[in-house]
Amino acid sequence: MSLYNLVQFESTGNDWIIYKHPATEVNTKSKLIVTTGQIAILVHNGKIESIKEEGSYTLDTELLPFAKSIVKTVYGRNNPYPLEIYYVNKRVKLDLLWGTSDPINILDPIYKIQLRIRARGQLGIKLSDYQYFLQTLVGTLIKGSYVTFSVLQDYFRGTINQRVKKVISTYMINNQITYFEIDTHLDEIQKAFQDSITEELEKFGFDVLNLSIESINVPDEDLEKLNDILHKKAEYDQLGDNVYRTTRGYDVLEEGAKNNNSAGAFVGVGLGLD
């Protein structure tokens, strides 16, 4: 254990959420420095004793009442007492990326084919209830001295995937829209997803400031299947039932001739004509 007379944290980046200072002992002459965009949380025996905004403080017994008994016990105001000090990042993080790790298997409500839909986008959050976050998640997420946004991103990846899958599939089914219509409903899907994520992240002390869906897509082979159905449907609509069936019959004959390279392929094939 080491005694720190000056406690401060000069962050070198903006990826951190919580930083645990290495100080484990202070005394009544120790100074605490909290810079712009930070909050300092002072913990003793697992209990939050004080929360300090930007400024400079002397860690005396007036700031930390529990220390009075320690000072009296050891008969000296300069004797050290144990303390954990955490710095919290108050700044907003607007560039958290999210994306589905696995495709969303959805039966297209209109064309009845299975689609593998993926989605990705960006998320902006801010830690608001830092006391709750410190008491519930820091022990799980801290790596060394830090809890970073990268670690948080990994922690919530499963939740985000689950929520976006449910929102997209539910919206398509309930509103009976095909994949080709998703872009025209993107605002509604995005809002439903943000509401869902906000509800979840608030449980851990975070505010969701913004959420965007940059892309909802399917593999090329799924898109080809959909396009093929659309082309056939357009052809059917233009030609009508009888002409369409006749045309398809000729297509079958032509394909059979190519495959067998013989006029005999026509034997026994009917066009359904009188």
C-alpha positions in Angstrom: 0.0 0.0 0.0 1.3 3.4 -0.9 0.4 6.9 0.5 -0.5 9.5 -2.1 -0.3 13.2 -1.2 -1.7 14.2 -4.6 -4.4 12.3 -6.3 -5.3 13.2 -9.9 -5.9 11.5 -13.3 -4.8 13.1 -16.6 -6.6 11.0 -19.2 -4.9 10.4 -22.5 -8.0 9.5 -24.5 -11.8 9.4 -24.5 -12.3 5.6 -24.6 -12.4 5.2 -20.8 -15.5 5.2 -18.6 -14.1 4.4 -15.2 -10.5 4.7 -14.0 -9.5 3.3 -10.6 -6.6 5.4 -9.2 -3.7 3.3 -7.7 -3.9 5.3 -4.5 -4.9 3.0 -1.6 -4.1 5.3 1.3 -4.4 9.1 1.9 -4.3 11.4 4.8 -5.8 14.7 5.9 -3.2 16.6 3.9 -3.7 14.8 0.6 -5.1 16.7 -2.3 -7.7 15.5 -4.8 -7.8 17.1 -8.3 -10.8 16.6 -10.5 -10.4 18.1 -14.0 -13.0 19.1 -16.6 -15.2 16.2 -17.8 -14.5 14.1 -14.7 -16.2 13.1 -11.5 -14.3 11.5 -8.6 -16.0 8.9 -6.4 -14.4 8.1 -3.0 -15.2 4.6 -1.6 -14.4 3.2 1.8 -15.1 -0.4 2.8 -17.3 -0.8 -0.3 -19.4 2.3 0.6 -19.5 5.5 -1.5 -18.4 8.2 1.0 -18.2 11.2 -1.3 -18.7 12.3 -5.0 -16.8 15.3 -6.3 -17.2 17.4 -9.4 -14.5 19.4 -11.1 -12.2 21.2 -8.6 -9.4 20.8 -6.0 -10.1 19.3 -2.6 -8.2 18.4 0.6 -9.1 14.9 1.8 -9.6 15.9 5.4 -12.0 14.6 8.0 -14.7 17.2 7.0 -14.8 15.7 3.5 -14.7 12.1 4.7 -16.4 11.9 8.1 -15.4 8.2 8.5 -11.8 9.3 8.8 -12.4 11.1 12.1 -12.5 7.8 14.0 -9.3 6.6 12.2 -7.5 9.8 13.1 -8.5 9.5 16.7 -7.5 5.9 16.9 -4.0 6.4 15.6 -3.5 9.7 17.4 -2.2 11.7 14.5 -3.8 13.8 11.7 -1.1 12.8 9.3 -1.6 9.1 9.6 -2.9 7.3 6.5 -6.4 5.8 6.1 -7.6 3.5 3.3 -9.6 4.7 0.4 -10.5 3.7 -3.1 -10.8 6.5 -5.6 -12.5 6.1 -9.0 -12.6 8.7 -11.8 -15.7 8.8 -14.0 -15.8 10.1 -17.6 -18.7 12.5 -17.9 -18.2 13.0 -21.6 -20.5 11.8 -24.3 -19.5 8.8 -26.5 -21.2 9.2 -29.9 -19.3 6.8 -32.1 -20.0 3.3 -30.6 -20.5 0.9 -33.5 -22.9 -2.0 -33.4 -23.8 -4.7 -35.8 -25.5 -8.1 -35.9 -23.0 -10.9 -35.2 -25.4 -13.5 -36.8 -28.0 -13.0 -39.5 -31.6 -12.5 -38.6 -33.6 -15.4 -40.3 -36.9 -13.9 -41.4 -39.6 -15.3 -43.7 -40.4 -12.4 -46.1 -44.1 -11.7 -45.4 -44.9 -10.9 -49.0 -42.8 -13.3 -51.1 -42.5 -16.1 -48.6 -38.8 -16.8 -48.9 -36.3 -17.1 -46.1 -34.0 -14.1 -45.8 -30.8 -13.7 -43.8 -30.9 -10.0 -42.7 -28.0 -8.2 -41.2 -28.0 -4.7 -39.7 -25.3 -2.2 -38.4 -25.1 1.3 -37.2 -23.9 3.7 -34.6 -24.8 4.5 -31.0 -24.3 7.5 -28.7 -24.4 7.1 -24.9 -23.5 8.9 -21.7 -23.1 7.4 -18.2 -25.6 9.3 -16.0 -26.2 7.0 -13.0 -22.5 6.5 -12.2 -23.1 5.4 -8.6 -25.3 2.5 -9.8 -22.8 1.5 -12.6 -19.9 1.6 -10.1 -21.7 -0.6 -7.6 -23.1 -3.1 -10.0 -20.8 -3.5 -13.1 -17.4 -2.2 -12.3 -16.3 -5.4 -10.6 -17.4 -7.4 -13.7 -16.0 -5.1 -16.4 -12.8 -3.5 -15.0 -9.6 -4.7 -16.7 -6.6 -3.6 -14.8 -7.4 0.0 -13.8 -10.0 0.8 -16.5 -13.5 0.1 -17.7 -13.5 1.2 -21.4 -16.2 1.8 -23.9 -14.7 -1.1 -25.9 -15.2 -3.5 -23.1 -18.8 -2.1 -22.6 -19.4 -2.6 -26.3 -18.5 -6.2 -26.1 -20.6 -6.7 -22.9 -23.7 -5.3 -24.5 -23.2 -6.9 -27.9 -25.5 -9.8 -27.2 -28.3 -7.5 -25.9 -28.0 -5.2 -28.9 -28.2 -8.1 -31.4 -31.2 -9.6 -29.6 -33.1 -6.3 -29.6 -32.4 -5.4 -33.2 -33.4 -8.8 -34.4 -36.7 -8.6 -32.5 -37.5 -5.1 -33.7 -36.8 -5.8 -37.4 -38.6 -9.1 -37.6 -41.6 -7.9 -35.6 -41.9 -4.7 -37.7 -41.8 -6.6 -41.0 -44.3 -9.2 -39.9 -46.8 -6.9 -38.1 -46.7 -4.4 -41.0 -46.5 -7.0 -43.8 -43.7 -5.3 -45.6 -41.1 -7.0 -47.8 -37.4 -6.5 -47.6 -37.5 -4.1 -50.5 -39.7 -1.8 -48.5 -37.5 -1.6 -45.4 -35.7 1.6 -46.5 -39.0 3.5 -46.7 -39.8 2.5 -43.1 -36.3 3.0 -41.7 -37.2 5.9 -39.4 -39.9 3.9 -37.7 -37.7 0.9 -37.3 -34.9 3.0 -36.0 -37.1 4.7 -33.4 -38.5 1.3 -32.2 -34.9 0.0 -31.9 -33.8 3.1 -30.0 -36.7 2.8 -27.5 -35.8 -0.8 -27.0 -32.1 -0.2 -26.4 -32.8 2.9 -24.2 -35.0 0.7 -21.9 -32.2 -1.8 -21.6 -29.2 0.5 -21.1 -31.0 2.6 -18.5 -30.9 -0.4 -16.2 -27.1 0.0 -16.1 -27.0 3.8 -15.7 -26.6 4.9 -19.3 -28.6 7.4 -21.3 -29.0 6.7 -25.0 -28.5 10.1 -26.8 -28.8 8.9 -30.4 -29.0 5.7 -32.4 -28.7 5.3 -36.2 -29.2 2.3 -38.5 -26.7 2.7 -41.3 -27.5 -0.5 -43.2 -30.0 -3.3 -43.3 -29.0 -5.8 -45.9 -29.1 -9.4 -47.1 -26.5 -11.6 -48.9 -26.4 -11.4 -52.7 -27.9 -14.8 -53.2 -31.0 -13.9 -51.1 -31.3 -10.7 -53.1 -31.1 -12.6 -56.4 -33.9 -14.9 -55.2 -36.1 -11.9 -54.4 -35.3 -10.2 -57.7 -36.1 -13.4 -59.6 -39.5 -13.5 -58.0 -40.1 -9.8 -58.7 -39.2 -10.3 -62.4 -41.6 -13.3 -62.7 -44.4 -11.4 -61.0 -43.9 -8.3 -63.2 -43.9 -10.6 -66.3 -47.1 -12.3 -65.1 -48.8 -9.0 -64.4 -48.0 -7.7 -67.9 -48.8 -10.8 -69.9 -51.8 -12.2 -68.0 -52.3 -15.8 -66.9 -52.8 -17.6 -70.3 -50.0 -15.9 -72.2 -47.6 -16.2 -69.2 -48.2 -20.0 -69.0 -47.7 -20.4 -72.7 -44.5 -18.4 -72.7 -43.2 -20.4 -69.8 -44.0 -23.6 -71.7 -41.9 -22.4 -74.6 -39.1 -21.6 -72.2 -39.2 -25.2 -70.9 -39.1 -26.6 -74.4 -36.2 -24.4 -75.3 -34.2 -25.3 -72.2 -34.9 -29.1 -72.8 -33.7 -28.9 -76.3 -30.5 -27.2 -75.2 -29.8 -29.8 -72.5 -30.5 -32.8 -74.7 -29.2 -31.3 -78.0 -31.9 -33.2 -79.8 -35.3 -32.6 -81.3 -36.4 -35.7 -79.5 -36.6 -33.6 -76.3 -39.9 -32.2 -77.6 -41.6 -35.6 -77.6 -44.3 -35.9 -75.0 -44.1 -32.2 -74.0 -47.4 -30.3 -74.2 -48.0 -26.6 -74.2 -51.5 -26.9 -73.0 -52.8 -25.5 -76.4 -55.9 -26.7 -78.2 
